[in-house]
Each structure stands twice: as structure tokens, then as C-alpha cells.
């Protein structure tokens, strides 16, 4: 028995070592590719380009689609932000997805809404629409508000696709705050590419604790809570060191549901958002890319590394766990729906690199990590732990985790320098040192429970309560 246990221990130890080494190697390659892509982007783009774009008469009109469910805390401020976007021609479509709070009352009062009979096409099947509203005030003539029966975010976006007028759509979360030039920058991939661009995405930043006035970020501040502060580092890693690299090799599988731009016709041909998954943003892009490659049509997906959109992230452990549980289920559902692509050379980079990476190192990683913890507990019970090897391995992993976060912080400082105070940098480094010990185990457990809930057939979002982005300084002045 002892001999068998020792042999099993050696095999398992080598497995975890090799798996961890592959993950670390993958992260190193993404860091290198991301740095090259950010450098090239900074060389290609400048402020003068945006001014020239703004003066152009050939920019395509954009329809901004913003689903809203119980967003009363932020909705007036966020619609005001959208209305002041610096872009020549756009419409805003707010889709109230059966909210039970006072969202509609607030919109009626602020924007002087009245019901209108507007013809639209049912490109994608959706829940019933209660009413379509326009503002009596000519200052808000490009604002449309749709009130519908609750059907979830995907169904709300499909409703917006049916109603909107323009050929380019931008799908955002209504609680987001956009940079004034966000549309000018996000439209660039559609203009400057030889192949057909079917979608483009940008960098999302954390708005918690930032000073907001009239729907604009006027001062970037580091979040007060540890939970929100760690997510600043997470977003640095995900966008500046992850998606930049995948964009470099044209292997993006995900454009954030908080802010993404799409070719409306391609979205319709792909069938719109899937209402049967909680990962509708990832699943739509994968389905669009799969459709284009099966048609053998040249295309690409753009990505802009500028910080274009600011969003409120969970500030409590409970809400954070619900969010990560849902992300895990959405990833698993998407990979299962499109399992035909995995290791299939017909889909090129997507089939041979992107989908295998997401399967083995995004979806599977928390399960393997959890298994490793159980393995360690078993070794400890049977007195088989080599503490020297354990501590060496632990320190190596811990050091790499900190190094990776600090590198992401360097990328932020090299590129856009949103956090200008030196004290913010030191606090983020301190947060990076605590993250592997305090924060990461919670994220791992949330992913494990996400897979368990998926097996149980859970398909709901869960309650995503928000604190709101209203400015406390402004409230005191009143």
C-alpha cells in the first residue's frame, strides 16, 4: 500500500508541476505579445487622428443598446453620460427589461418620455414589448426607451437589435460610464482594416470610488474596498495582458458584454444573442466567428487597448461569488456548444489555440487547483508531505502571481497611466501581495461551485446588487 501511495504521489506531483509550468509559460507569452501590441497601437494612434475622424462625414452611424434591469441607482446618470458622447451620428436605445424598481419612473421624469408607435422588424424572436418611448424634448431626440416583459439581458439586447436603426451596434451595460471619445476609438477597427470587421472591443476599467459628475469620470480614484481593489488588478491582467495578446494572433473569443461593437447584419445572420446561456457575450462572438469561418469569408475582430468604459464591480464577497459562478457556467456552456471547434484545423487559430486554451487553462484550471488542494490534504493525513518541496513550490507560485500582477501594473503605467498618485501604485502592489492568499481561493471556490451548479441545471444570473456610482462629494455640496 505504501509503495502504491508513493508511486501515485510521484505521478500526481509531476502532473501538477507540468500543468503549472504550461500555464506560467502561456502567461509569459501573452505578456510578451501584449507588450508588442500595446507598443504598436501607441505608434499607430494619436489624438490628431480622433479629431480628423470627428470631422469626417463618412463615419457610420451607431446604435447604442443598453439593457437595464433594476438600475434605478445609476440609470439617470448613465443615460446622461451616453447622451454626451463625442460622435457625429448615434442613437441610444435603453431597453428596460421588466424592472421592478423605479427605473422607468426616473427616465420618464428626467427625459420627458411619451409613447410612440414605431415600426420595427422582428429579426430575432423576443419577449413582448410593452411600449416604445421617445422624448418630447428635442435635446434628447436620439434617445429611445423600450419597456418590455422580463426575459434576461440577452433577450433585451435582441429587442434592441430589432428596434435600432443603424448598421453598427454598440452593446453596453447601462451602469457603465463611457469615455467621451469611446465611440471614435472603438469604431476605428471597422475603418482601418482590409478584412471585414465583425466586432471590436475595448478595455474596461473599475469605476468604484471614482468621482463622477454629470455622467463623466472627472477623477480616477482607487476603490476603497479590498474586494473592488483586487478587481482593478484583475482587469489590468485580463485586458492589457490577455485580450491584447489574443487580438495580436486574431484569436479573441470574448468581447466584454459591458462594452462591445458589432456588425448588426452579421449578428442577425448568426441568430442574435442566445437566451439559453448565462454567457451570452462570449457565446455570440464565438458563434459569429464560427459562422464566418464555415462560410470561408475573410474577417477579423478588433480590440482597442484604450480605457474606454468604466463599470461598477462587486464590492462584497457574496455578489462577487455570484458573478464568478455565472462566468464559469457561461464559459462551460459556450465551450460545450462549440466543442466541434476544438482541435479542428478548419477553424485555424480558434480551433487549434483559442478554444483549447480556454478549455484547459480557463475552465479546467480551478478544478485542477481544487483537486490539488484535496491531494495535499490526503498527503498530509498520510504523512507523505515533503515540506521542503511544498514550500519551494508554494513560494514559486506565489512569487509568480505577484510578478504577473506587478507586470500588469507596469503595462498600465506604460500605456495609459490612469492611476497617477504614487500612493495608488503602492496600494495596488500591497493588494497584489494579498490577492493569492485571500482573494484567489474565493474565486477558485466560486468557479468550482459554478461547475457544480451547471451540473444541477442552474441557469439563472443570481441577484447582482449594486452600491451605485453616485458621487458622495456632490451629495455633500447639496
N, C-alpha and C positions, 0 to 999 in steps of 0.2 A: 504493500500500500504506500509506504514512504517513498519507494523508488518511483512508483507511478505518479505520485503527487509532485515529486521533484521534476520529473520529465514534463509534466503538464505545466508546471510553474515556469520552466525554462522556455517552452514553446510560446506560452501566453506573453511572457515578458518580451520576447523577441517581436511578437506581433505588435504589441503596444509601442515598442521602440520604433519599429519600421513605419507604422502608421503615423506616429507623431512626427517623424523625420520628413515624411512625404508632405504633411500639412505645412510644416515650417518652410520647406523648400518652395511649396506653392505660394506661400505668403511673401517670401523673398522675391520671387519672380514677379508677382503682382506689384510689389513696391517699386521694382526697377522699371517695369512697363509704365506704371502710373506717373513716375517722375519724368520719364521721357515725354509722355503725352501732355502733362501739365506744362512742361518747358515749351513744347511745340505750340500749344494753344496760346500761351502768353506771347509768343513771337508773331502768331498769325492775327491776333485780335488786339484792338486798341479802341480808345474812346472815340476817336475820329470816325471809325467805321460805324459806330452806332448813330452818330449824327447824320452821316450820309444815308444810312438806312432809313432814319426817321423822315428824311426829306424825299425819299423815293416814293414814286406814285405806283410802283409795281409790287408792293408788299401785299401778300394775300390777306384777306380779311379773316379774322379768327373768331371762333365761338368759344367762350369760356364757360365750361359746365361745372357747376358746384353743387353737389348733393348736400342736403342738410337734414339732420335728424336731431332734434332737441339741442340746437346750437344757440339758444337764446342768450347765453353769456357773451358770445362773441359776434353774433351774426351781423348786427348793425355796423360795428367797427370794420368787420372784414369785407362787407359789401362796399363800404366807403373806400376801402383800400383798392378794391378791384376797379371801382369807377374812375380812379385817378391814375390808372396805368398809362405809361407813356408809349402809346402805339396809335398809328393813324386810323385804323378801322377795326373795331371789335364790338361784339355783343356779349352780354353777360346773361347766362341762364341759371337762375337759382332754382333747384328742384327740392321742394320741401317734401320729404319722404314720410308723410303721415306723422309729423312731430306731435307729441303730447304736451309740450311746453308752450310758451308764448311766442315762439319764433315768428309765426305768421302775423300776430298782432303787432309785434315790433316792426316788421317790414311794412305793414300797412300804414302805421303811424309815421314812420320815418320817410318813406318814399311815395306816399300818396297813391297807393295802388288802386286800380279799378279793373274789373273783369272784362276780358276781351274774347271775341270769337276769332280764333286764329286757326287757319287750316294747316295741317301737318301730315306727313307721311308716316305710316307705321312700318318703318324699315325693320324694326326689331319688336317682338311682342313684349308688352309690359303690363303692369297693373293699371287699373283705371285712373284717369286724370279727373280730379275734382274741378279744377279751374285753371285758366291761364290769365295772368295779370300783367298789366303794363302801368307805368307811372303817368299820372296826369301832368307831372312837372317835366317840361321839355329838357331840363338839365339831366334827367335820367332816362332819356329816350332809348338808350341802348340796353336798358335793364328789363329782363323778363323774369317773372316769378311763376313757377309751376307748383300747384298744390296737388298732390296725388295720394293714393292709398299706399300705405307702407308696404314695401317689397324688398327693402335692403338697398345697400349702396349700388350694387351692380344694376339693379332694376331702375334705380333713379337715374343713373348715367345713361342707360339705354333710352329712357324717356327724353333726356336732354338731347341725345343724338337724333331722335325722331323730330324734335321740335326746332332745333337750331338751323340757322340759315346758311352757314359758311362751310367751305370745303376742308378747312383745317380746324380741328377742335383741340382745346386745351382742357384736360380734366384735372380738377384740383379739389382738395378738401376745403370746405368753406371756412374752416377755422384757421387757414393759413394766411400769412401776411407776405405779399409778393414785393420784391424789389421793384422800383419804379420802371426800370428798363428790362424787366424779366422777359417780356414777350419779344422784345427786339433781339435778345440774345438767344432765346430758345428757338426762334424761327430760323436762325442762321443756317443750321444744317439742312433745312429744306431748300435753301437758296444756293448754297455753295458746294453742291455735290453732283457728280456726274450721274450716279445711280439714283433711282427713285428712293426718296427717304419716306419710310412709313411711320416713323415715330422718332421723337427726341425727348431726352430727359435732362434734368439739371440737378444741382446739388441742393439738398435740403439742410437747413440749419435749425437749431433749437432756439425757440423764442422765449422760453420761460425766464422770467425776471428781467427781460429787456424792457426798455422804456418805449412805449408806443403812444403816439398821438396822431389823431385823425387817420388811423389805418396805416401808419408808417412806423417802421423801426427808426427811432431817432437816436437811440444809444444802445449799443450792444453790451449786455452785462452777462456775467457768468451766473448760471442758475444757483439759487440759494441752497436747494436740497441736494444731498449726495446722489440720490436716485436720478435726478434730472442731469446733474453734472457729469455722471458717468456716460450718459447717453450722448453728450457732446463729443466725447472721445469715440464712442461707437459710430456716430455719424461721420466723423473725420475718417475713420478706418473704412467704413462701408463705401463712402462716395469718393474720397480723394485717393484711396489706396486699393479699392476694389473695382468699382464700376469704371473708373478711368482706365484700368488695365484691360478689362473686358471690352471696353469701347475700342481700345487700340487694336485688338485682334478681331473686332466685329463679332464678339461672342456674347453680347448682353442678352440676358434672359429676363431682366426685370427693370422696368421704369417705375419709380415710386408712384403709388396711387395718389399721393399727396400733390403731385405736380408732374404732368406729362402731356406732351403734344402729339397728336396723331393725324394721319390722313384719314378723313372721315369715310371716304369711299372704301378704303381697304378694311377699316373697322366693320363697316356694314357687310362687306363681302365675307368677312371672317365670321359673321354672326353676332357681333356686338359682345358685350360683357356676359360672361357665364354666371347665371344666378344660382348655380348649384355648387359653388365653391366659395370658401371664405378668402381665397387668394386670387380674387378676380383680376387684379392688376397684373400679376405675373402670368397668369394663365392666358390672358388676352394677348400679351406680347408674344408669348411662345406660340400660340395658335396662329397669329398673323405671320410670324417668321416661317413657321412650318408650311403654311399655305403658299407663301411666296416661293419657297424652295421647291415645293412639289409642283408648282407651275413652271419652275425653272426661269423665273423672272429676276433680273438683276435688281437688287435693292440694298438698302443699308439702314441702320438705326443710329441716330446721332446722340451724342452726350456732351453737355456743356458743363465744365467744372466750376463755373462761377456760382457763388452763393445767391440763388435766385428766389428762394422760398424759405420762409421761416414758419415753423409749426410748434404747437404746444405738445410736449411729450409727457408721458405719465409721470406723476410726481410721487405716487405711492407704490409700495411693493405689490399691493393687491391688483391695481389696474395694470401695472407693468406685466405681471404674470399672465393676466388675461390676454394682453396684446401678444406676447411671445408665444403663448399657447396657440393663438389663432394663426400667427405667422407660420408656425410649424405645420399646422394642419393644411394651410394653403399651399405650402411648398410640397408636401407629400401628395396632395391631391393633384397638383399640376404635373408633377413628375410621373404619377401613375397614368393620368390621362394621355400623356405624350411619351409613354415608355417606348413606343416604336422608334423614337429618335435616338435613343441611347446606343452608342457604339455603332450607329448606322452611318457609313461614309456618304450616303446620299445627302445627308444634312450637313456635311462638311464640318466647320468648326463647332456648330451647335451639337452635332451628333457625336463627334469624336472627343470634344473637350468640355464644352459648357455643361451639357446635361450630366455626363459622368462626374464632373467636379461637384455640381450641386447635389448629386445623389450621395457620393462618398464623403464629401467634406463639409457640406452644409446640413443636409438632412440626417445623415448617419452619424456624424461626429458626436452629438450629445449622447446618443445611445451607446456608442463605444466608450465614451468617457464615463458614463454611469456604470457600464459593465466593468470598467477598470477599477472603479471605487469598490464595487462588490467583490472583485477579485482580490483587492488589497485587504479587505475585511476578512475574507476567508484565509488568506495567508497569515494574517495577524492571529486569528483564532488558533491556527495550527502551528504557530511559532515558526513560520517559514520566511518571515520578513528579514531581508538584508538591509539594515538601516543605513548603511553607508551608500548602497546603490540607490535606495529610496530617496535619501536626502540629496544626493547628486542629481538624480533625475528631476526631483521637485524644484531644486534651485535653478536648473537649466530651463525648465518650462516657465517658471515664474519670471526669470530674468528676460526670457524672450518675449513674454507677454508685455512686460513693461517697456522693453525696447521697441516693440511694434507700435505701441500707443504713443511713445515719445516721437517715433519716426513720423507717425500720422500728424502729430502736433507740429513737427518741423515742416511737413508739407503745407499745413495751413499757414504757417508763418512765411514760407517761401512764396506762396501763391497769393492769398487774399488778406491776411492779417486782420481778421475781424475782431479778435480779442487783443486789444492794443496795450492794456495795462500789464506791466511785468508781474504784478501780483496774481493776475488771472493765469498766467503761464505756470507759475509755481504751484498754484492750487490745482491745476489740471495734472501736473506731474505727481503731486501728492495723491490725487484721485486715482491716477494710473497705478500707483503702488498698492492701493487698497482694493482695486477692482478684482484682481484674480482671486482674492481671499473672501471678499464679502459679496460682491455683485455677481460674479460669474457663476457660482454654484446655484444661485436662484434662477438665472437664465437657463442653465443646463436642466434643472428640475422642471422648469416650465415647458421646455421642449420635450422632455420625457413624458410629461403629463399630456402634452398636445398629441403625441402619438397614441397614448392610451385612450384619450377622448375620441380620437379619429376611429379607433377600432370599435369603440362603443357607439359610433354613429352620430356623435355630436356635430352639428353643422351651424351652430349659432355663433355670433360675434362675441357675446357677453357684453355687460354694461361697461362702456368706456367713459366714465365720468371725468369731467374736466374742471379745473380751477378757474379757467378763463384767463384771457390775456389783457384785461383792463389794467390801465396804468394807475398804481396806487398813489403816485406823486400827484397826478392830475386830480384824483379824487380829493386829496387833502386841500388843494387850491380852491375847490368849490366850497 
